[in-house]
Amino acid sequence: MDTKLCKLEKQLRLLKAYAVLSMVMFSALVFMAARNPSKKVAFDEIDVHKINVVEGNGRVRLAISNSELFPGGTVEGVELKSRVGTRGAGLLFYNDDGNEDGGLVYGGKTTDGKPDAFGTIRFDHYKQNEAIGMSYSEDHGKRESGFEVWDQSAIPISRAFAEQYESIGLMKDGPEKDAAMKKLKDAHQSEFAWTPRVFVGRTKADDAALILKDTKGKPRIRIAVDNANVPSLQFLDENGKVTNEFPQAK
């Protein structure tokens, strides 16, 4: 019996030693991998919630994320945490300064038995909002898809604006928050205002259209083929009234 116990104890000691050695080797491999970031690692498949692609200095240039962790973006060094998880899943682009530079987001679900879906890829003006983009949306049977161009102010969005925007974004939803956000945007129209200028695509009225807009974002020229396959060219005034068209309305 004593001999068997001795053998068993010896085997247990060997197992413990093996376990300790295995842990040490595993820890060493992890440490070496962390110390050698240039080493290539290959995976056949990986499940992940978020990936940050960074430069050598650690600055994020691209975020790949699910909807829950999708970043709010960074403006002049201010991270907009209040917008985290509010814009869908996809990609967020950052420029060399670390500011948000555009992105690709998408989502889709059924609401009240009807599709509620969207997808868009956009690129921003430097230190400003949208410059160009392609989008698709579908809401309660109404679909729209196309290419768009926007005008932005030449004044860059300031850090002070970003800090105030984030502060208001963290407020509880309600009339007080809405009023504070409106007041902020009204006070910073010179740097925050952005205007749609060009749309090329399919409208919610089922027309294939090219719409050119003025500096106030109002349609002034519209070239279209409607859902009855009738082509048209219209010129509009600033109030949306047709001043000339071809063919002439009967």
C-alpha positions in Angstrom: 0.0 0.0 0.0 2.8 2.4 0.9 4.5 1.7 -2.4 1.3 2.5 -4.3 0.9 5.7 -2.3 4.4 6.7 -3.1 3.9 6.1 -6.8 0.7 8.1 -6.7 2.3 11.0 -4.9 5.2 10.9 -7.4 2.7 11.0 -10.3 0.8 13.9 -8.8 4.1 15.8 -8.3 4.9 15.2 -12.0 1.5 16.4 -13.1 1.8 19.6 -11.0 5.3 20.2 -12.4 4.0 19.7 -15.9 1.0 22.1 -15.3 3.4 24.8 -13.9 5.8 24.4 -16.8 2.9 24.6 -19.3 1.6 27.8 -17.7 5.1 29.3 -17.7 5.6 28.4 -21.4 2.2 29.8 -22.3 2.8 33.1 -20.4 6.2 33.4 -22.1 4.6 33.0 -25.6 2.0 35.6 -24.8 4.7 38.0 -23.5 6.8 37.4 -26.6 3.8 38.0 -28.9 3.1 41.3 -27.1 6.7 42.3 -27.3 6.9 41.5 -31.0 3.8 43.1 -32.7 5.3 42.7 -36.2 5.0 39.0 -36.0 2.2 37.7 -38.3 -0.5 35.6 -36.8 -2.9 33.6 -39.0 -6.5 32.6 -38.1 -9.0 30.6 -40.1 -11.9 32.2 -38.2 -12.3 34.7 -35.4 -15.3 36.1 -33.6 -14.8 39.6 -32.3 -16.9 42.6 -31.1 -14.5 45.4 -32.2 -11.1 45.8 -33.9 -9.0 49.0 -33.9 -6.4 49.3 -36.6 -3.7 51.6 -35.3 -0.5 53.3 -36.5 2.9 52.7 -35.0 2.3 55.5 -32.5 -0.9 53.9 -31.3 -3.3 56.3 -33.0 -6.5 54.7 -34.3 -7.0 55.0 -38.1 -9.9 52.5 -38.5 -12.4 50.9 -36.2 -14.4 47.8 -37.2 -17.2 47.3 -34.8 -20.6 45.8 -34.0 -23.5 48.1 -33.3 -23.2 48.1 -29.5 -19.5 49.2 -29.4 -19.5 51.4 -32.6 -17.5 54.4 -31.6 -19.0 57.9 -31.3 -16.1 59.4 -33.1 -13.4 62.0 -32.1 -13.4 65.7 -32.9 -10.4 67.8 -32.0 -9.3 65.3 -29.4 -12.8 65.0 -27.9 -14.2 61.5 -27.9 -18.0 61.6 -28.4 -18.8 58.8 -26.0 -22.5 59.9 -25.9 -22.8 58.5 -29.5 -21.2 55.1 -28.8 -23.5 52.4 -30.0 -26.0 54.7 -31.7 -25.1 54.5 -35.4 -25.3 50.9 -36.4 -22.5 48.4 -37.2 -19.6 48.9 -39.6 -16.4 50.9 -40.1 -15.3 54.3 -38.8 -12.4 56.1 -40.5 -10.0 58.4 -38.7 -7.5 60.9 -40.4 -3.9 61.5 -39.5 -4.8 63.8 -36.7 -7.0 61.2 -35.1 -10.3 62.9 -36.0 -13.3 61.1 -37.5 -13.0 61.2 -41.2 -16.1 59.3 -42.4 -17.4 55.7 -42.2 -19.5 52.9 -43.4 -22.5 51.9 -41.3 -25.5 49.6 -41.9 -28.5 48.1 -40.2 -31.9 46.6 -40.9 -34.9 45.2 -39.0 -38.6 44.7 -39.3 -40.8 47.3 -37.6 -44.6 46.9 -37.5 -44.2 44.2 -40.1 -42.3 46.4 -42.6 -38.6 46.8 -43.4 -36.7 49.5 -41.6 -33.2 49.4 -43.1 -30.2 51.6 -44.1 -26.7 51.5 -45.3 -24.3 54.3 -46.1 -20.6 55.1 -46.8 -19.4 58.7 -46.4 -16.2 60.7 -46.4 -15.9 64.0 -44.4 -14.4 67.3 -45.2 -11.3 68.0 -43.2 -12.4 68.8 -39.6 -16.0 69.1 -40.8 -19.0 66.9 -41.6 -19.9 65.0 -44.8 -18.4 65.7 -48.2 -19.6 62.8 -50.4 -21.5 59.6 -49.8 -23.6 56.8 -51.1 -26.7 55.8 -49.1 -29.7 53.4 -49.1 -32.7 53.6 -46.8 -36.0 51.8 -46.6 -38.7 53.0 -44.2 -42.3 51.6 -44.2 -42.3 50.8 -47.9 -40.5 54.0 -49.0 -37.0 53.3 -50.6 -34.3 55.7 -51.6 -30.7 55.1 -52.8 -28.1 57.3 -54.4 -24.9 59.3 -54.4 -24.8 62.7 -52.6 -22.6 65.7 -52.3 -22.7 68.2 -49.4 -21.3 71.7 -48.8 -19.6 72.5 -45.5 -18.5 75.6 -43.8 -14.8 76.5 -44.3 -14.6 77.0 -40.6 -13.4 73.8 -38.8 -15.4 72.4 -36.0 -13.8 73.6 -32.8 -12.9 71.7 -29.7 -15.2 74.0 -27.6 -18.1 73.0 -29.8 -17.2 69.3 -29.5 -17.0 69.6 -25.7 -20.4 71.3 -25.5 -21.9 68.8 -27.9 -20.6 65.9 -25.8 -21.9 67.5 -22.6 -25.4 67.9 -24.0 -25.3 64.4 -25.6 -24.8 62.9 -22.1 -28.0 64.6 -20.8 -31.2 62.7 -20.3 -33.3 62.5 -23.4 -36.2 65.0 -23.3 -37.3 68.6 -24.2 -34.4 70.1 -22.1 -31.8 68.2 -24.0 -33.4 69.0 -27.4 -33.6 72.7 -26.6 -29.9 72.7 -25.4 -28.8 71.0 -28.6 -30.8 73.4 -30.8 -29.3 76.4 -29.0 -25.8 75.0 -29.5 -26.2 74.5 -33.2 -27.9 77.9 -33.7 -24.9 79.5 -31.9 -22.4 77.7 -34.1 -24.1 77.8 -37.5 -21.0 79.2 -39.1 -19.1 76.0 -38.4 -21.8 73.4 -38.0 -24.1 74.1 -41.0 -23.9 71.6 -43.8 -25.9 71.7 -47.1 -26.9 69.0 -49.6 -26.0 70.1 -53.1 -26.2 67.1 -55.4 -28.3 63.9 -55.4 -28.1 61.2 -58.1 -30.2 58.1 -57.6 -33.6 56.6 -56.9 -36.1 58.8 -55.0 -38.8 57.8 -52.5 -41.3 58.6 -55.3 -39.7 55.8 -57.5 -38.1 58.3 -59.8 -34.5 58.0 -61.2 -33.3 61.5 -60.7 -30.5 64.0 -60.8 -31.2 66.9 -58.4 -29.0 70.0 -58.2 -29.5 72.2 -55.2 -28.5 75.8 -54.4 -26.3 77.0 -51.5 -29.4 76.8 -49.2 -30.0 73.2 -50.1 -33.1 73.9 -52.2 -33.6 72.0 -55.5 -33.2 74.2 -58.5 -32.7 71.7 -61.4 -34.3 68.3 -61.6 -33.7 65.8 -64.3 -35.8 62.6 -63.9 -37.5 59.6 -65.3 -40.6 58.8 -63.3 -42.1 55.4 -62.5 -44.2 55.6 -65.6 -41.0 55.9 -67.7 -41.7 59.6 -68.6 -38.5 61.8 -68.7 -38.5 65.4 -67.6 -36.3 68.5 -67.1 -37.4 71.1 -64.6 -36.0 74.4 -63.4 -37.3 75.6 -60.0 -37.1 78.9 -58.1 -36.0 79.1 -54.4 -39.6 78.4 -53.3 -39.7 75.1 -55.2 -42.0 76.5 -58.0 -41.3 75.2 -61.5 -40.3 78.2 -63.7 -39.6 76.2 -66.8 -39.8 72.5 -67.9 -39.4 70.2 -70.8 -41.7 68.7 -72.0 -44.2 71.4 -71.0 -46.9 70.2 -68.7 -50.2 69.6 -70.5 
